[in-house]
Amino acid sequence: MTKAELVSKVSSRIKLSKKEAEVVINAITQSISDSLADGNKVEIRGFGSFRIRDRKARTARNPKSRAVVEVPAKRVPFFKAGNDLKRMVDGEGF
């Protein structure tokens, strides 16, 4: 599903204009991004949680040239699905 499809679905489900639904979706995604950037976790009960994971620096290889490359340490976002979402995807429903 693309962002445009999500906007259409939200606008039809809660009777908002597409512009209003887009504002709501942008506010939600920006709030999640800001919270993660500040080092906080975001938990949406039944859906899942977003966290930041720290990756250590490591040595890797370029698969094309086989040259050794140093990959620096970094922080990456991580999503863990909640139990309700897992059951829904698995076809069990609620």
N, C-alpha and C positions, 0 to 999 in steps of 0.2 A: 504494500500500500504506500502510495506517495503522500507527501504532505497535502497536496491539492485534494486527493481522494479523502484523506482524513478530515479536512476542512468541510468538504461536502457532506460527509457522513455525520459529523458533529452538528452542522447547521440544520440538517433535516431532522435529527433526533431530538434536539432541544429547542427547535423553532427560533433560531437566530439567523440573521443574514450571514452570508459567507464572509463578509468583511469582519463582522463581530466574532464569528467563530475563529477566524484566522488570528485575531487579536488575542483571544483566549489561549489558543494553542501556542502562539509565540510567547505569551507570558509564562505559560507552564514550562516550556522548554528552556527559556531563558533563566527562570528561577532554578531549575534543576542544574543547569550549566554553572550558574553563579555559585550555588551551594557546593558543587564539586570542586570548583576552582578555589574556594575558600578552605578546602580540605574536609568538608562535612559530608556525611552520607545522607542519602535521600531514600526513605522507605515508604512505599505505597502499599498498604496492607492488601493482600490478596493478589496483587499484581507482581511486585518484586522490589528489589532494592538496587540502588546505584551506589557504587563505592569507588574510591581511588585505590589502585594497587601500585606499589613501588616495584619497578623492575631494576635489577642490579645491572651494572655495566658488564659486558661480556665480549668475548672474541668470537667473530663469526666469519664465514667465508662467502665471497661473492660467487654465486653458482655459475655465472658465465665465465669469469676470468680466473676463478679459484684463488683470488687474492684474499689475504687475511684483512679483515676490517674490524676496527674497534667500534663497538656499539655502546654509546654512553648510557648511564643510568637515566631512567625517566619515570614519570608518573603517567599511568594510563587509566581511563575509566573502565569499570567492570560492572556488568549487570548480572544479577542473580534472580532468576524467575521465582515467584512465590508459588506456594502449593496449589492455590486455586487456578493460577494460570497454567501450571504444569498439567493439572487434571483436565482442564478445558482443551488444551492442545492435544492431549492424549485421547480425547473423545469421550471422556467420562462425564463431562458437563459439571454442573454444581450439584 
